[in-house]
Amino acid sequence: MIYLQLFWSFFQIGLFSIGGGYAAMPLIQHQVVEAHAWLTLTQFTDIITIAEMTPGPIAVNSATFVGIHIAGIPGALIATAGCILPSCIIVLALAHLYFKYRNFLFLKGVLQGLRPAVVGMIASAGLSILLLALFGSGSGRPSFAQLDPVALCLFAAALFVLRKWKKSPILILAGAGVAGLLLYQLV
């Protein structure tokens, strides 16, 4: 039964996550944290962090990590298959339709209308993770008494380095990890 739930949950995520892996994060969070309570919000954030650091699409990596956490290797395979199957079917169908009807204004309008929705979904997921990192709570009203100053400093420094010097995100992640290890040992 758990295998069917994993497959169906990640099939839905793969089916409705238009815009890529980051747009899938709110859907993954809803399925694994809220709908099935397979993970806590903290565990979910840890899995998203690891999935983002490892090579490959974040949604597929998340499916694999959640599947292995819930039901071992078979769970990882089933969750991953559920996540990628809708994309394979949809891409094949859309490629056929796109090449057949690519000059229609209706199609161009639909694609332009999807962009703002995707940005909103990514912003929502990013805000949840930011609130969890800085305040220890991904929902509700955070108070400044809960603010983690070390996390705030690491966030600000990483954002500054990323925007000012355009350094590799991998280097920034590694540097933030080392800095976090040192700073949290001192605090």
Contacts in CASP RR format, 6 or more apart in sequence:
PFRMAT RR
TARGET T0000
AUTHOR 0000-0000-0000
METHOD contacts of the structure
MODEL  1
MIYLQLFWSFFQIGLFSIGGGYAAMPLIQHQVVEAHAWLTLTQFTDIITI
AEMTPGPIAVNSATFVGIHIAGIPGALIATAGCILPSCIIVLALAHLYFK
YRNFLFLKGVLQGLRPAVVGMIASAGLSILLLALFGSGSGRPSFAQLDPV
ALCLFAAALFVLRKWKKSPILILAGAGVAGLLLYQLV
2 70 0 8 1.000
2 71 0 8 1.000
2 75 0 8 1.000
3 71 0 8 1.000
3 74 0 8 1.000
3 75 0 8 1.000
3 78 0 8 1.000
5 36 0 8 1.000
6 66 0 8 1.000
6 67 0 8 1.000
6 70 0 8 1.000
6 71 0 8 1.000
6 75 0 8 1.000
6 78 0 8 1.000
6 79 0 8 1.000
6 82 0 8 1.000
7 78 0 8 1.000
7 79 0 8 1.000
7 81 0 8 1.000
7 82 0 8 1.000
9 31 0 8 1.000
9 32 0 8 1.000
9 35 0 8 1.000
9 36 0 8 1.000
9 79 0 8 1.000
10 31 0 8 1.000
10 63 0 8 1.000
10 66 0 8 1.000
10 79 0 8 1.000
10 80 0 8 1.000
10 82 0 8 1.000
10 83 0 8 1.000
11 82 0 8 1.000
11 83 0 8 1.000
11 85 0 8 1.000
11 86 0 8 1.000
12 27 0 8 1.000
12 31 0 8 1.000
13 24 0 8 1.000
13 27 0 8 1.000
13 28 0 8 1.000
13 31 0 8 1.000
13 59 0 8 1.000
13 63 0 8 1.000
13 83 0 8 1.000
14 24 0 8 1.000
14 27 0 8 1.000
14 59 0 8 1.000
14 82 0 8 1.000
14 83 0 8 1.000
14 84 0 8 1.000
14 85 0 8 1.000
14 86 0 8 1.000
14 87 0 8 1.000
15 86 0 8 1.000
15 90 0 8 1.000
16 27 0 8 1.000
17 23 0 8 1.000
17 24 0 8 1.000
17 27 0 8 1.000
17 59 0 8 1.000
18 114 0 8 1.000
18 117 0 8 1.000
18 118 0 8 1.000
19 114 0 8 1.000
19 118 0 8 1.000
19 121 0 8 1.000
20 57 0 8 1.000
20 59 0 8 1.000
20 118 0 8 1.000
21 57 0 8 1.000
21 58 0 8 1.000
21 59 0 8 1.000
22 58 0 8 1.000
22 121 0 8 1.000
22 122 0 8 1.000
22 125 0 8 1.000
22 126 0 8 1.000
23 118 0 8 1.000
23 121 0 8 1.000
23 122 0 8 1.000
23 125 0 8 1.000
24 58 0 8 1.000
24 59 0 8 1.000
24 62 0 8 1.000
25 48 0 8 1.000
25 58 0 8 1.000
25 62 0 8 1.000
25 121 0 8 1.000
25 122 0 8 1.000
25 125 0 8 1.000
25 126 0 8 1.000
25 129 0 8 1.000
26 121 0 8 1.000
26 124 0 8 1.000
26 125 0 8 1.000
26 128 0 8 1.000
28 44 0 8 1.000
28 48 0 8 1.000
28 59 0 8 1.000
28 62 0 8 1.000
28 63 0 8 1.000
28 66 0 8 1.000
29 41 0 8 1.000
29 44 0 8 1.000
29 125 0 8 1.000
29 128 0 8 1.000
32 38 0 8 1.000
32 39 0 8 1.000
32 44 0 8 1.000
32 66 0 8 1.000
33 39 0 8 1.000
33 40 0 8 1.000
33 41 0 8 1.000
33 44 0 8 1.000
38 66 0 8 1.000
38 69 0 8 1.000
38 70 0 8 1.000
39 47 0 8 1.000
39 66 0 8 1.000
39 69 0 8 1.000
41 132 0 8 1.000
41 138 0 8 1.000
41 139 0 8 1.000
42 132 0 8 1.000
43 69 0 8 1.000
45 129 0 8 1.000
45 132 0 8 1.000
45 133 0 8 1.000
47 62 0 8 1.000
47 65 0 8 1.000
47 66 0 8 1.000
47 69 0 8 1.000
48 58 0 8 1.000
48 62 0 8 1.000
48 129 0 8 1.000
50 61 0 8 1.000
50 65 0 8 1.000
51 58 0 8 1.000
51 61 0 8 1.000
51 62 0 8 1.000
51 64 0 8 1.000
51 65 0 8 1.000
52 58 0 8 1.000
52 61 0 8 1.000
53 170 0 8 1.000
53 173 0 8 1.000
54 61 0 8 1.000
59 83 0 8 1.000
60 80 0 8 1.000
60 83 0 8 1.000
60 84 0 8 1.000
63 76 0 8 1.000
63 79 0 8 1.000
63 80 0 8 1.000
63 82 0 8 1.000
63 83 0 8 1.000
64 76 0 8 1.000
64 79 0 8 1.000
64 80 0 8 1.000
65 76 0 8 1.000
66 79 0 8 1.000
67 75 0 8 1.000
67 76 0 8 1.000
67 78 0 8 1.000
67 79 0 8 1.000
67 80 0 8 1.000
68 75 0 8 1.000
68 76 0 8 1.000
70 79 0 8 1.000
71 78 0 8 1.000
98 107 0 8 1.000
101 107 0 8 1.000
128 138 0 8 1.000
128 139 0 8 1.000
129 138 0 8 1.000
130 155 0 8 1.000
131 137 0 8 1.000
131 138 0 8 1.000
131 139 0 8 1.000
131 142 0 8 1.000
132 138 0 8 1.000
133 148 0 8 1.000
133 151 0 8 1.000
133 155 0 8 1.000
134 142 0 8 1.000
134 147 0 8 1.000
134 148 0 8 1.000
134 151 0 8 1.000
134 152 0 8 1.000
134 155 0 8 1.000
135 142 0 8 1.000
135 143 0 8 1.000
135 146 0 8 1.000
135 147 0 8 1.000
135 148 0 8 1.000
136 142 0 8 1.000
136 146 0 8 1.000
136 148 0 8 1.000
137 146 0 8 1.000
150 180 0 8 1.000
150 183 0 8 1.000
150 184 0 8 1.000
150 187 0 8 1.000
153 183 0 8 1.000
154 176 0 8 1.000
154 179 0 8 1.000
154 180 0 8 1.000
154 183 0 8 1.000
157 176 0 8 1.000
157 179 0 8 1.000
158 172 0 8 1.000
158 176 0 8 1.000
161 167 0 8 1.000
161 172 0 8 1.000
162 169 0 8 1.000
162 172 0 8 1.000
END
